[in-house]
Every structure is written in structure tokens, then in C-alpha cells.
Amino acid sequence: MKISKLLNLCAVLLVIPFSASGDIFFSLDKLKPKKEKSSNSNFQVPETKVDPSKFKLTGIVDGRVKMAIINGKLVKISDKIDSCVVRKIQPKKGVVTLDCNGYDINLMLNEFKGSRH
């Protein structure tokens, strides 16, 4: 009984679909699941950009663990602040990079603004 099931399975796997022209090749698109159309035509993708002016960088701590003071809160890399994540803290440049829904926001200390490092 087990051998006959195995042979049936092999027979199913060996069947090669033919196109109308007799070619043995076929489009892989036929294997892809069809996308469902949204039933709600009023659906809109929410805005993903964040206003950088809502973040105020007031300090950076350089040490074994780099930290920054943003909006009065002490944060380190990978901490969340509002809907953003702290990605990079650069004390020598006075810059902190936030990832806000896929958009990078660079915050700069006032002492470093206008200077080139």
C-alpha cells in the first residue's frame, strides 16, 4: 500500500504542464497567488514622515556607552523616543541619527551647527 502511494505521488510530480503551443515551458506567474483587491477604496497609507522640529538635542555623553539627551530624556542607541529609534550617536560631530519609520533624522547640537568637523 505504501509503495503504491509513493508511485502515485511520483507520477503527479512528473507531470509537466504544456502550454497551448506545445512548449514544455510555462510562465511562473501562473504559480503566484493572485493579489486580492481591497474592498475599501477609501483606504489611505498613513504619512510616515516625522517632523524633525519636535526633537531637541541638548547634550551628548561620550563614554563606554554613548548617550544623548533628546527632549530632556537620556537615551542610548536602540532606545525609542516617540515613534523613532536612536540609530547612531556621534559625539565628536555632535550628531544623533534617529530612524523614524524608515526615514533618517539627523539632530545636531547647537555648538556644532555651522562648523565643519
N, C-alpha and C positions, 0 to 999 in steps of 0.2 A: 504494500500500500504506500509506503513512504517513497519508494523508488518511482512509482507512477506519478505522484505529486511533484517530485523533483523534475521528472521528464516534462510534465505539463508546464511547469514554471520555465524551464529552459526553452521550450517551444514558444512560449509567449515572449520571452526576451529576444529570441532570434528573429521575430517578425520585423521586417524592415518596411516602414511606410513608404509608399511610392507616391510621387506627385502625379498630376493628370498627364504630364508629358512623358511619364515613364522613367524619369530620373530617380535615382535612389536617394538623392539629397532633398532635404526639406528645410523650411525656414524654422529657426529656433523660436521665432515669435509665436508659433502655434503652441509651444510648450509653456509660455509665460502666462501667468494668471492675468485675467483682464482686470483693469482698474475699474473700481466702482465709481459711478458718477455721484457727486454729492447731491443729496436730496435737498439740502438747504442752500439755495442760491444766494442768500444774504450773508453767508459765512465770509469773514474777512480775517486775514492773518494779522495778529496784533503787531503793533510797532515794536521793534526790538532795540532801537537805539535809546540810549540813556543820556540825559543832559549832563555833560561834564561839570557844569557850574554848580551842581548840587553836592560836589565833593570838594572839601577844603583840606589840603595837605599842609599841616603846620609843623611837622617835625619828622626826622628820620634818625633811628638809632642804629649805629653800625657796631656789630659785635659778632659773637658766635652765631647768634640768631638775629638776623636783620629784622627790624621792626619799623613801623611808620605810625604816625598819628594822623588819622583821617577823620574829620568831623568830630574831633575830641576823643576818638576811640583808638586804643593801641591795638594794631593789627600786625600779623606776620604773613608770610607767603602761604597761600591756600586758605586764608581766612575769608569769610564773606562779609561784605558790607553792603547793605541794601540788597540789590539783585546782582551785585558784581562780586568777583573773586579776585583777591590780590595775587597777581602772577609774578611780578618782579619788583624788587626793591634795589635801587642803585644809589647808595649813599653818596658816592663821590660825584655823581652827576646831579643829585638832588631830585631824582625822578622815581616815581612809583607807577607801575603799569597795572591797570585793572582790566579784567576780562568781563565785559558786560554783554551777555547774550551773544558772544562771538565777535563783539567789537572791542578793540583795544582803546582804552582811555589812558593817556599819559598825564599824570599830575606832577607839577613841578613846584618846588619850594620857591618862595618869593626871592630869596637871596640868590638863586641860580638863574632866575629869569633874565634874559638879555645878555647873559655871559656865555662864553663858549668854553667848554671843558672837553 
